Each structure stands twice: as structure tokens, then as C-alpha cells.
Amino acid sequence: MTRNPLLPHLSAPALRRLAAGLAAMLGLASTAAGAAGSDPSPFDYRNVGATLTYSIEISGQAHDSRSNGDLWSKADVNRRVEGTLHLAGQQEHMTAVDNPQELIAHTARARQAMAADLPTIQRIVEECGDDEACMNTRMMAYVKGMSSDKRAALASATGGPAAKLSRHAIGAWGVDGKTACSIHATSKGASSYRSLAQGEGYAEYVTGAEQRHGQGSSDCRHDPYPDGSAKWDGDKNLLELRLPGLALTEQWKSADGKHGARKIVIPDIELEHLTWSGKGPQSGQQVRHVSVPAGDASVPATMTIRWTFTPNRA
């Protein structure tokens, strides 16, 4: 979506002030009067937080048997993340300019002539604030002090094509690093094996086993912050979610008494092309097939993702 570079993210009154100021700069008093009395700006921002609850469960087993069952290995894994995120963000209506090239071509001469003046014009708008009389008076005085060539360039921008605007609804939310959340992860699993050790003049069976468990948590208020987010395209009613995983330390202990620890990571999950109208809560479930490292093995597993996205009331 192409956004109008002349209309920054401002409130409706600020946009009308800016429109009036630009109109005065171009000598379009009638347009300024129309802007001041028109309908509210199509830019509509509503700061609306959201709550995202979710779970990611990974469960699988691997079993390999050879030589009539005398040689074998087994491994299983079960990992789970549960989270409740309070996201900061907004739903908004943005205006796109559908004929930008036409407008750019028509105003090329004026924009080139006024390039050096735009910082001064912006300062006038900022200094006058809500005082529209101040802004118009200073703008008109500024225009009167311009050279005849600049005024001619500005005049060339009048009477051209009107901007063709279209309205688009969007939304964006994310973890702000200030609001508490709850993310908790657990991991457990086991592996065992029977193998054949061979050397010069001997062969013997060797067995082994290992137990694993671990847990971790995050409250969203310590750097690095969990990367949880939501994006909404209102034109297509499509929602995208990013569900934070978690890194944790998994303790292991073998059958012969050895023990230790290893880091494991349950990765972030991205969900795309989810349908959402932009109103009320929306829930869903998705199943994926993954391969998970577990000790010295790689275990085929099923990942089950459940989520509920609920925007707060405006």
C-alpha cells in the first residue's frame, strides 16, 4: 500500500492544520477553507491493546531395531510452551493515494522550487500548534517574501488532478518490554539403546539409557524480550501471529550415574493466512510435523499449536 508522503501520521485536527498550511503556501485559500470544514480525516487511529494466549506442544518417539531385535535404540521427547502475552498496539484506517505518479508529475516543478523551504514550513506548523490563525498568517507572510519564480512554480501546482484516495484497515501489535506476561516451558524425555561393540577377538552387547527434564520461564520485562506480535490486513481479513518459544536448560542423567546439562531451544512459531474479521476474539489450532534433536538422536514429532487472539475494547 502506497501512503501519501505529504500526510504523516497525525490526528485529524493536525492534518487539517497541515492541509490549510500547505494550501496557503500554494495560494489556495478556498481549498484551505474547505479542508477546515470537511469530514474528519480518513486517518483513524485507535490505540487498542490485545491479549494473545497460546500453547505449543511437541511430542514424538523414535524406534530403530536391527539384527532380529538384538540391536535397537529408542527415544522419546515431550516439550511444551504455554504463554499469555499482553500486546501493545493499534487498529487504524490508513489512506492510500492511488494516483501518486500523476500527482508527482504535476507538482514536480513546485516541489523542486520549494525543497529548501519545507523545513521552515514544518517549523511554522509546529510553532503555531493549534492556532490556525497564527499558521495562516505566517504562511501567507512567508509566501509573500518569495521570489516571483517560486510563486510561479507554486501556481503551476494549482488546478491539477485531485488525489484519489482509498481507505484501508490495518492493525499491528507487539511486546513492549514494559507489560508483564507469562511464558513457561517444560521439557522431558528419555532414550535407551543396545548396541554391539566389537574388537579383535571379542564382541559384546552394550546397553545405555538417559533421562532428561527441564523448564524455563519469561515475564517479558527483561532483554532480550520475547518476539510476540500480531499483524492484521483488513482488506483481506488476514491475521499473522508470532508466538514466542523459549530457551531452557535440560538436565540429563544416564543409567551409569553420569549427569549434566544442555541448552535446548523451543523456537518461535509464525502463523500466517489466518482469517479474522477485525472484531472480537479469534481462536485456532494447527498441527505440524517436525524433527526434534533429543540427546544424540533426532526424533520425528508432532507439533500442536493452539492460540486465541483477543483485542481489548477501545
DRENMAR-798339 format. One record per residue (C-alpha): residue number from 1; residue in three letters; x, y, z. Coordinates in nm, 4 decimals, always signed. Example, Ala and Ser with C-alpha at 12.3 -4.5 7.8 and 13.67 -1.06 7.14 Angstrom:
<recs>
(rec 1 "ALA" (+1.2300 -0.4500 +0.7800))
(rec 2 "SER" (+1.3670 -0.1060 +0.7140))
</recs>
This chain:
<recs>
(rec 1 "MET" (+0.0000 +0.0000 +0.0000))
(rec 2 "THR" (+0.1409 +0.3363 -0.1008))
(rec 3 "ARG" (+0.0949 +0.6098 +0.1563))
(rec 4 "ASN" (+0.0767 +0.9780 +0.0850))
(rec 5 "PRO" (+0.4185 +1.1216 +0.1799))
(rec 6 "LEU" (+0.2623 +1.4632 +0.2444))
(rec 7 "LEU" (+0.0273 +1.3303 +0.5118))
(rec 8 "PRO" (+0.2241 +1.1959 +0.8111))
(rec 9 "HIS" (+0.0632 +1.0065 +1.0988))
(rec 10 "LEU" (-0.1190 +1.2978 +1.2635))
(rec 11 "SER" (-0.4532 +1.3476 +1.4311))
(rec 12 "ALA" (-0.7478 +1.4856 +1.2337))
(rec 13 "PRO" (-0.7046 +1.8453 +1.3683))
(rec 14 "ALA" (-0.3327 +1.8352 +1.2961))
(rec 15 "LEU" (-0.3972 +1.7096 +0.9456))
(rec 16 "ARG" (-0.6449 +1.9915 +0.8815))
(rec 17 "ARG" (-0.3873 +2.2430 +1.0062))
(rec 18 "LEU" (-0.1257 +2.0967 +0.7802))
(rec 19 "ALA" (-0.3653 +2.0930 +0.4852))
(rec 20 "ALA" (-0.4542 +2.4562 +0.5480))
(rec 21 "GLY" (-0.0867 +2.5485 +0.5765))
(rec 22 "LEU" (+0.0070 +2.3754 +0.2521))
(rec 23 "ALA" (-0.2935 +2.5293 +0.0817))
(rec 24 "ALA" (-0.1871 +2.8751 +0.1983))
(rec 25 "MET" (+0.1625 +2.8025 +0.0732))
(rec 26 "LEU" (+0.0168 +2.7259 -0.2689))
(rec 27 "GLY" (-0.2182 +3.0233 -0.2601))
(rec 28 "LEU" (-0.5282 +2.8076 -0.2364))
(rec 29 "ALA" (-0.7346 +2.9904 +0.0258))
(rec 30 "SER" (-1.0596 +2.8276 -0.0868))
(rec 31 "THR" (-0.9119 +2.4798 -0.0527))
(rec 32 "ALA" (-0.7921 +2.5590 +0.2972))
(rec 33 "ALA" (-1.1401 +2.6715 +0.3962))
(rec 34 "GLY" (-1.2855 +2.3511 +0.2525))
(rec 35 "ALA" (-1.0341 +2.1372 +0.4427))
(rec 36 "ALA" (-1.1198 +2.3084 +0.7707))
(rec 37 "GLY" (-1.4902 +2.2344 +0.7303))
(rec 38 "SER" (-1.4738 +1.8892 +0.5709))
(rec 39 "ASP" (-1.5438 +1.5473 +0.7163))
(rec 40 "PRO" (-1.2925 +1.4020 +0.9636))
(rec 41 "SER" (-0.9634 +1.2854 +0.8205))
(rec 42 "PRO" (-0.9616 +0.9304 +0.6823))
(rec 43 "PHE" (-0.6677 +0.8671 +0.9146))
(rec 44 "ASP" (-0.8243 +0.6971 +1.2156))
(rec 45 "TYR" (-0.6007 +0.5586 +1.4916))
(rec 46 "ARG" (-0.7287 +0.3674 +1.7903))
(rec 47 "ASN" (-0.4744 +0.2567 +2.0483))
(rec 48 "VAL" (-0.6102 -0.0868 +2.1305))
(rec 49 "GLY" (-0.4071 -0.3491 +2.3130))
(rec 50 "ALA" (-0.4614 -0.7212 +2.2713))
(rec 51 "THR" (-0.4150 -1.0469 +2.4609))
(rec 52 "LEU" (-0.2580 -1.3484 +2.2929))
(rec 53 "THR" (-0.2771 -1.6851 +2.4691))
(rec 54 "TYR" (-0.1217 -1.9933 +2.3154))
(rec 55 "SER" (+0.0364 -2.3318 +2.3656))
(rec 56 "ILE" (+0.2958 -2.5190 +2.1609))
(rec 57 "GLU" (+0.3217 -2.8921 +2.2321))
(rec 58 "ILE" (+0.5849 -3.1128 +2.0679))
(rec 59 "SER" (+0.5596 -3.4883 +2.1183))
(rec 60 "GLY" (+0.7262 -3.7775 +1.9382))
(rec 61 "GLN" (+0.9050 -4.1122 +1.9509))
(rec 62 "ALA" (+1.1790 -4.2833 +1.7518))
(rec 63 "HIS" (+1.2464 -4.6587 +1.7489))
(rec 64 "ASP" (+1.5105 -4.8384 +1.5433))
(rec 65 "SER" (+1.5574 -5.2166 +1.5565))
(rec 66 "ARG" (+1.8108 -5.4329 +1.3667))
(rec 67 "SER" (+1.9543 -5.7866 +1.3664))
(rec 68 "ASN" (+1.6318 -5.9589 +1.4714))
(rec 69 "GLY" (+1.5825 -5.7197 +1.7609))
(rec 70 "ASP" (+1.9217 -5.7727 +1.9225))
(rec 71 "LEU" (+2.0332 -5.4178 +1.8306))
(rec 72 "TRP" (+1.7957 -5.1303 +1.8903))
(rec 73 "SER" (+1.7549 -4.7699 +2.0016))
(rec 74 "LYS" (+1.4586 -4.5775 +2.1368))
(rec 75 "ALA" (+1.3997 -4.2108 +2.2144))
(rec 76 "ASP" (+1.1010 -4.0021 +2.3096))
(rec 77 "VAL" (+1.0518 -3.6300 +2.3602))
(rec 78 "ASN" (+0.7789 -3.4095 +2.5030))
(rec 79 "ARG" (+0.8144 -3.0296 +2.5120))
(rec 80 "ARG" (+0.5538 -2.7664 +2.5820))
(rec 81 "VAL" (+0.5306 -2.3871 +2.5882))
(rec 82 "GLU" (+0.2344 -2.2001 +2.7350))
(rec 83 "GLY" (+0.2085 -1.8233 +2.7072))
(rec 84 "THR" (-0.0158 -1.5270 +2.7836))
(rec 85 "LEU" (+0.1009 -1.2043 +2.6189))
(rec 86 "HIS" (-0.0469 -0.8579 +2.6708))
(rec 87 "LEU" (+0.0404 -0.6754 +2.3496))
(rec 88 "ALA" (+0.0514 -0.3017 +2.2866))
(rec 89 "GLY" (-0.0673 -0.1727 +1.9507))
(rec 90 "GLN" (-0.3428 -0.0168 +1.7477))
(rec 91 "GLN" (-0.6059 -0.0740 +1.4866))
(rec 92 "GLU" (-0.6244 +0.2008 +1.2313))
(rec 93 "HIS" (-0.7588 +0.3153 +0.8994))
(rec 94 "MET" (-0.4945 +0.4389 +0.6594))
(rec 95 "THR" (-0.5404 +0.6342 +0.3403))
(rec 96 "ALA" (-0.3568 +0.5254 +0.0279))
(rec 97 "VAL" (-0.3038 +0.7576 -0.2688))
(rec 98 "ASP" (-0.3992 +0.5573 -0.5772))
(rec 99 "ASN" (-0.2597 +0.8041 -0.8344))
(rec 100 "PRO" (+0.0766 +0.9069 -0.6829))
(rec 101 "GLN" (+0.2659 +0.9191 -1.0116))
(rec 102 "GLU" (+0.0083 +1.1553 -1.1613))
(rec 103 "LEU" (+0.0371 +1.3907 -0.8635))
(rec 104 "ILE" (+0.4163 +1.3716 -0.8569))
(rec 105 "ALA" (+0.4410 +1.4583 -1.2248))
(rec 106 "HIS" (+0.2034 +1.7542 -1.1923))
(rec 107 "THR" (+0.3752 +1.9026 -0.8860))
(rec 108 "ALA" (+0.7342 +1.8339 -0.9924))
(rec 109 "ARG" (+0.8153 +2.1993 -1.0658))
(rec 110 "ALA" (+0.6661 +2.3245 -0.7373))
(rec 111 "ARG" (+0.8314 +2.0544 -0.5272))
(rec 112 "GLN" (+1.1690 +2.1278 -0.6792))
(rec 113 "ALA" (+1.1321 +2.5008 -0.6184))
(rec 114 "MET" (+1.0151 +2.4506 -0.2565))
(rec 115 "ALA" (+1.2608 +2.1771 -0.1484))
(rec 116 "ALA" (+1.4705 +2.4185 +0.0577))
(rec 117 "ASP" (+1.1620 +2.5818 +0.2148))
(rec 118 "LEU" (+0.9922 +2.2716 +0.3567))
(rec 119 "PRO" (+1.1853 +2.2693 +0.6906))
(rec 120 "THR" (+1.0763 +2.6288 +0.7536))
(rec 121 "ILE" (+0.7162 +2.5457 +0.6668))
(rec 122 "GLN" (+0.7206 +2.2471 +0.9018))
(rec 123 "ARG" (+0.8621 +2.4662 +1.1818))
(rec 124 "ILE" (+0.5812 +2.7196 +1.1328))
(rec 125 "VAL" (+0.3209 +2.4439 +1.1654))
(rec 126 "GLU" (+0.4879 +2.3126 +1.4834))
(rec 127 "GLU" (+0.5311 +2.6554 +1.6447))
(rec 128 "CYS" (+0.1725 +2.7681 +1.5769))
(rec 129 "GLY" (+0.0304 +2.4427 +1.7149))
(rec 130 "ASP" (-0.3491 +2.4647 +1.7421))
(rec 131 "ASP" (-0.3568 +2.8348 +1.6467))
(rec 132 "GLU" (-0.4756 +2.8171 +1.2852))
(rec 133 "ALA" (-0.4847 +3.1971 +1.2545))
(rec 134 "CYS" (-0.1161 +3.2073 +1.3517))
(rec 135 "MET" (-0.0279 +2.9423 +1.0990))
(rec 136 "ASN" (-0.2186 +3.1012 +0.8113))
(rec 137 "THR" (-0.0794 +3.4478 +0.8862))
(rec 138 "ARG" (+0.2786 +3.3256 +0.8996))
(rec 139 "MET" (+0.2382 +3.1072 +0.5918))
(rec 140 "MET" (+0.0928 +3.3890 +0.3861))
(rec 141 "ALA" (+0.3708 +3.6241 +0.5036))
(rec 142 "TYR" (+0.6264 +3.3612 +0.4097))
(rec 143 "VAL" (+0.4785 +3.3193 +0.0620))
(rec 144 "LYS" (+0.4779 +3.6977 +0.0054))
(rec 145 "GLY" (+0.8517 +3.7042 +0.0718))
(rec 146 "MET" (+0.9236 +3.4503 -0.2007))
(rec 147 "SER" (+1.0701 +3.5349 -0.5382))
(rec 148 "SER" (+0.8399 +3.5671 -0.8380))
(rec 149 "ASP" (+0.9920 +3.2484 -0.9836))
(rec 150 "LYS" (+0.8960 +3.0468 -0.6762))
(rec 151 "ARG" (+0.5447 +3.1883 -0.6719))
(rec 152 "ALA" (+0.5113 +3.0977 -1.0400))
(rec 153 "ALA" (+0.6304 +2.7451 -0.9615))
(rec 154 "LEU" (+0.3707 +2.7175 -0.6845))
(rec 155 "ALA" (+0.0999 +2.8461 -0.9144))
(rec 156 "SER" (+0.1867 +2.5667 -1.1598))
(rec 157 "ALA" (+0.0722 +2.3121 -0.8987))
(rec 158 "THR" (-0.2822 +2.4528 -0.8786))
(rec 159 "GLY" (-0.5735 +2.3253 -1.0809))
(rec 160 "GLY" (-0.4194 +1.9829 -1.1293))
(rec 161 "PRO" (-0.5595 +1.6345 -1.0722))
(rec 162 "ALA" (-0.7104 +1.5586 -0.7340))
(rec 163 "ALA" (-0.5642 +1.2863 -0.5179))
(rec 164 "LYS" (-0.7581 +0.9622 -0.5495))
(rec 165 "LEU" (-0.7730 +0.8168 -0.2024))
(rec 166 "SER" (-0.8744 +0.4723 -0.0827))
(rec 167 "ARG" (-0.9291 +0.3577 +0.2743))
(rec 168 "HIS" (-0.7576 +0.0530 +0.4253))
(rec 169 "ALA" (-0.7899 -0.1067 +0.7684))
(rec 170 "ILE" (-0.4781 -0.2483 +0.9300))
(rec 171 "GLY" (-0.3574 -0.3487 +1.2757))
(rec 172 "ALA" (-0.0250 -0.4102 +1.4478))
(rec 173 "TRP" (+0.0614 -0.5293 +1.7994))
(rec 174 "GLY" (+0.3804 -0.6313 +1.9790))
(rec 175 "VAL" (+0.5531 -0.6943 +2.3123))
(rec 176 "ASP" (+0.6511 -0.3541 +2.4535))
(rec 177 "GLY" (+0.9013 -0.4727 +2.7147))
(rec 178 "LYS" (+0.7053 -0.2977 +2.9911))
(rec 179 "THR" (+0.3906 -0.5052 +3.0361))
(rec 180 "ALA" (+0.4246 -0.8339 +3.2241))
(rec 181 "CYS" (+0.3442 -1.1600 +3.0520))
(rec 182 "SER" (+0.3714 -1.5270 +3.1344))
(rec 183 "ILE" (+0.5668 -1.7748 +2.9233))
(rec 184 "HIS" (+0.6532 -2.1132 +3.0710))
(rec 185 "ALA" (+0.8240 -2.4085 +2.9025))
(rec 186 "THR" (+0.8839 -2.7675 +3.0118))
(rec 187 "SER" (+1.0791 -3.0494 +2.8562))
(rec 188 "LYS" (+1.1128 -3.4178 +2.9372))
(rec 189 "GLY" (+1.2259 -3.7261 +2.7536))
(rec 190 "ALA" (+1.4234 -4.0492 +2.7638))
(rec 191 "SER" (+1.6438 -4.2573 +2.5384))
(rec 192 "SER" (+1.7913 -4.6076 +2.5565))
(rec 193 "TYR" (+1.9890 -4.8353 +2.3294))
(rec 194 "ARG" (+2.1514 -5.1770 +2.2857))
(rec 195 "SER" (+2.4496 -5.1911 +2.0518))
(rec 196 "LEU" (+2.7274 -5.4340 +1.9614))
(rec 197 "ALA" (+3.0869 -5.3437 +2.0496))
(rec 198 "GLN" (+3.3430 -5.5422 +1.8514))
(rec 199 "GLY" (+3.7196 -5.5632 +1.8786))
(rec 200 "GLU" (+3.9967 -5.8036 +1.7919))
(rec 201 "GLY" (+3.8875 -6.1412 +1.9168))
(rec 202 "TYR" (+3.5751 -6.0261 +2.1024))
(rec 203 "ALA" (+3.2209 -5.8920 +2.0609))
(rec 204 "GLU" (+2.9803 -5.7855 +2.3332))
(rec 205 "TYR" (+2.6470 -5.6107 +2.3706))
(rec 206 "VAL" (+2.6432 -5.2642 +2.5277))
(rec 207 "THR" (+2.3326 -5.1006 +2.6709))
(rec 208 "GLY" (+2.2651 -4.7497 +2.7920))
(rec 209 "ALA" (+1.9841 -4.5159 +2.8941))
(rec 210 "GLU" (+1.9292 -4.1483 +2.9680))
(rec 211 "GLN" (+1.6551 -3.9458 +3.1363))
(rec 212 "ARG" (+1.6017 -3.5743 +3.0603))
(rec 213 "HIS" (+1.3950 -3.2920 +3.2087))
(rec 214 "GLY" (+1.4000 -2.9113 +3.2178))
(rec 215 "GLN" (+1.1949 -2.5950 +3.2491))
(rec 216 "GLY" (+1.2196 -2.2200 +3.1885))
(rec 217 "SER" (+1.0091 -1.9043 +3.2059))
(rec 218 "SER" (+0.9930 -1.5390 +3.0995))
(rec 219 "ASP" (+0.7902 -1.2390 +3.2207))
(rec 220 "CYS" (+0.8501 -1.0224 +2.9069))
(rec 221 "ARG" (+1.0256 -0.7458 +3.1040))
(rec 222 "HIS" (+1.3886 -0.8454 +3.0579))
(rec 223 "ASP" (+1.6039 -0.8002 +2.7484))
(rec 224 "PRO" (+1.6011 -0.9877 +2.5163))
(rec 225 "TYR" (+1.2239 -0.9500 +2.5042))
(rec 226 "PRO" (+1.0106 -1.2307 +2.3597))
(rec 227 "ASP" (+0.9262 -1.1661 +1.9963))
(rec 228 "GLY" (+0.5470 -1.1890 +2.0164))
(rec 229 "SER" (+0.3422 -0.9951 +1.7631))
(rec 230 "ALA" (+0.0256 -0.9766 +1.5545))
(rec 231 "LYS" (-0.0470 -0.8091 +1.2209))
(rec 232 "TRP" (-0.3836 -0.7685 +1.0532))
(rec 233 "ASP" (-0.4666 -0.6858 +0.6908))
(rec 234 "GLY" (-0.8249 -0.5606 +0.6959))
(rec 235 "ASP" (-0.8553 -0.5605 +0.3164))
(rec 236 "LYS" (-0.8144 -0.9380 +0.3114))
(rec 237 "ASN" (-0.9255 -1.0147 +0.6699))
(rec 238 "LEU" (-0.5941 -1.1939 +0.7249))
(rec 239 "LEU" (-0.4100 -1.2195 +1.0569))
(rec 240 "GLU" (-0.0441 -1.3083 +1.1164))
(rec 241 "LEU" (+0.0806 -1.4168 +1.4599))
(rec 242 "ARG" (+0.4259 -1.4754 +1.6017))
(rec 243 "LEU" (+0.4254 -1.6954 +1.9106))
(rec 244 "PRO" (+0.7436 -1.6806 +2.1218))
(rec 245 "GLY" (+0.9219 -2.0030 +2.2024))
(rec 246 "LEU" (+1.1744 -2.0267 +2.4828))
(rec 247 "ALA" (+1.5301 -2.1390 +2.5571))
(rec 248 "LEU" (+1.5744 -2.3579 +2.8632))
(rec 249 "THR" (+1.8307 -2.5778 +3.0342))
(rec 250 "GLU" (+1.7623 -2.9508 +3.0226))
(rec 251 "GLN" (+1.9203 -3.1744 +3.2864))
(rec 252 "TRP" (+2.0175 -3.5284 +3.1877))
(rec 253 "LYS" (+2.1246 -3.8364 +3.3829))
(rec 254 "SER" (+2.2437 -4.1656 +3.2392))
(rec 255 "ALA" (+2.1882 -4.5154 +3.3767))
(rec 256 "ASP" (+2.5518 -4.5394 +3.4856))
(rec 257 "GLY" (+2.5196 -4.2306 +3.7088))
(rec 258 "LYS" (+2.6698 -3.9697 +3.4796))
(rec 259 "HIS" (+2.4822 -3.6409 +3.4562))
(rec 260 "GLY" (+2.4994 -3.2953 +3.3011))
(rec 261 "ALA" (+2.3014 -3.0166 +3.1388))
(rec 262 "ARG" (+2.2428 -2.8916 +2.7869))
(rec 263 "LYS" (+2.0670 -2.5917 +2.6358))
(rec 264 "ILE" (+1.7659 -2.6536 +2.4164))
(rec 265 "VAL" (+1.5517 -2.4043 +2.2273))
(rec 266 "ILE" (+1.1833 -2.4329 +2.1526))
(rec 267 "PRO" (+1.1654 -2.1991 +1.8504))
(rec 268 "ASP" (+0.9258 -1.9121 +1.7817))
(rec 269 "ILE" (+0.6279 -2.0078 +1.5684))
(rec 270 "GLU" (+0.4887 -1.7992 +1.2828))
(rec 271 "LEU" (+0.1257 -1.8407 +1.1797))
(rec 272 "GLU" (+0.0162 -1.6834 +0.8519))
(rec 273 "HIS" (-0.3033 -1.6543 +0.6478))
(rec 274 "LEU" (-0.5328 -1.6784 +0.9499))
(rec 275 "THR" (-0.8821 -1.5425 +0.8934))
(rec 276 "TRP" (-1.0025 -1.2652 +1.1267))
(rec 277 "SER" (-1.2740 -1.0009 +1.0780))
(rec 278 "GLY" (-1.1007 -0.7435 +1.2996))
(rec 279 "LYS" (-1.3587 -0.7730 +1.5781))
(rec 280 "GLY" (-1.3807 -0.9954 +1.8841))
(rec 281 "PRO" (-1.1620 -1.2914 +1.9824))
(rec 282 "GLN" (-1.0392 -1.5477 +1.7319))
(rec 283 "SER" (-0.9058 -1.8943 +1.8149))
(rec 284 "GLY" (-0.7442 -2.1673 +1.6131))
(rec 285 "GLN" (-0.5352 -2.4821 +1.6083))
(rec 286 "GLN" (-0.2645 -2.6061 +1.3740))
(rec 287 "VAL" (-0.0694 -2.9330 +1.3560))
(rec 288 "ARG" (+0.2789 -2.9619 +1.2053))
(rec 289 "HIS" (+0.5227 -3.2494 +1.1626))
(rec 290 "VAL" (+0.8763 -3.1681 +1.2769))
(rec 291 "SER" (+1.2090 -3.3314 +1.3615))
(rec 292 "VAL" (+1.3437 -3.2605 +1.7110))
(rec 293 "PRO" (+1.7010 -3.3100 +1.8385))
(rec 294 "ALA" (+1.6875 -3.5120 +2.1619))
(rec 295 "GLY" (+2.0210 -3.6088 +2.3114))
(rec 296 "ASP" (+2.2148 -3.7864 +2.0368))
(rec 297 "ALA" (+1.9011 -3.8730 +1.8417))
(rec 298 "SER" (+1.6677 -3.6898 +1.6059))
(rec 299 "VAL" (+1.3050 -3.7688 +1.6844))
(rec 300 "PRO" (+1.0117 -3.7245 +1.4420))
(rec 301 "ALA" (+0.7399 -3.5416 +1.6321))
(rec 302 "THR" (+0.4015 -3.3784 +1.6070))
(rec 303 "MET" (+0.3739 -3.0099 +1.6961))
(rec 304 "THR" (+0.0273 -2.8950 +1.8046))
(rec 305 "ILE" (-0.0284 -2.5181 +1.8214))
(rec 306 "ARG" (-0.3341 -2.3641 +1.9859))
(rec 307 "TRP" (-0.3979 -1.9903 +2.0123))
(rec 308 "THR" (-0.6565 -1.7247 +2.0977))
(rec 309 "PHE" (-0.6155 -1.3607 +1.9941))
(rec 310 "THR" (-0.8399 -1.1082 +2.1720))
(rec 311 "PRO" (-0.8260 -0.7329 +2.1079))
(rec 312 "ASN" (-0.9081 -0.5165 +2.4073))
(rec 313 "ARG" (-1.2086 -0.2867 +2.3933))
(rec 314 "ALA" (-1.1301 +0.0614 +2.2613))
</recs>
